[in-house]
Amino acid sequence: MTLGNVLVTGGAGFLGSQLIRKILPICRHIYVIDDLSTGQREAIPSSGKITFIKGSITNKKLIQNLVSRVEYIFHLACSNLLNSSHNLEQDFNTNLYGGYVMLQCAHNHCSNLKRFIYTSTSSIYGDAPIFPTTEDYYSIRLPYAASKFSVEHYCDVFYHMYQLPVSVLRLSNVFGPGQLPSNPYCGVIAKFFEAVKKKEPLIIYGDGQQTRDFTYLEDALQTIMLAAIKEKAIGQVYNVGTGKETTIIKLAEKIKQITGFTDAIMHFKPKRPVDIVERRSIDSEKIQKDLQWRAYYSLSKGLALTFKWFKEDT
């Protein structure tokens, strides 16, 4: 199987750079665009099959040129949850307008498009009352959720009006090798491992009883691959998660055990404005049924593999 020529937006970020590593052997060429506002150029593997462009997804001329060369588009670039809350205009421009530009250019200039994969987020569920949460629920309370959910709607519009072969994946708390703690917006798992390395307290916002549905990197990458090659994925929105809740306190305890730093102190701080979710568990039955996907990695196994990488590479 080959994907031919591919465009990855946000390819210098955690998920983007790891996706590039996974698909590199089966691609003719990979074009990567990232403005490096949070991503790191060195995260992208070195290869003659990769062309990196430092630029913005809101640059129409640049995007038109890039999409005209490819058959597959993986749109991962975004302003993240914390950044979006601090700068709503940037959130709007990057996440919503940038997503629209990508779809419009794909429609107008990508004549051989086989798939447009958009990575959305379980943040659109807010503090949901339904567990596990299915794809038909939403509760938009933060700018990040508003912009990401809006682009989902535009994906639907371009699919129904122009038959653009789009697939939307709502990812839930993805973690794993390559998630660098040097990025101030990285996830809690990378922050906890960094704290252990420095023998510093594990910072927890709130009482630590809030839960999250943590998804290991390899499981998330597998859903992206399946959505790119399975015809049934076209025009669909899929949850990507385990359906299992883990409290932040339990997560901290697991990391203390895995690292052997059992004396680590948990330091509790007041909730931040973005900390609105008390529980998260998402229902992935639809993607399991349609694409025959399942989460193979337990949280404990994923944490162990992440810690192994962390010791070797950071």
Beta strands, then each sheet from edge to edge (+ up, - down):
strand 1: 4-9
strand 2: 27-34
strand 3: 50-54
strand 4: 72-75
strand 5: 115-121
strand 6: 166-171
strand 7: 174-175
strand 8: 202-205
strand 9: 211-212
strand 10: 215-216
strand 11: 236-240
strand 12: 246-247
strand 13: 266-269
sheet 1: 3+ 2+ 1+ 4+ 5+ 6+ 11+
sheet 2: 7+ 10+
sheet 3: 8+ 13+
sheet 4: 9+ 12-
end
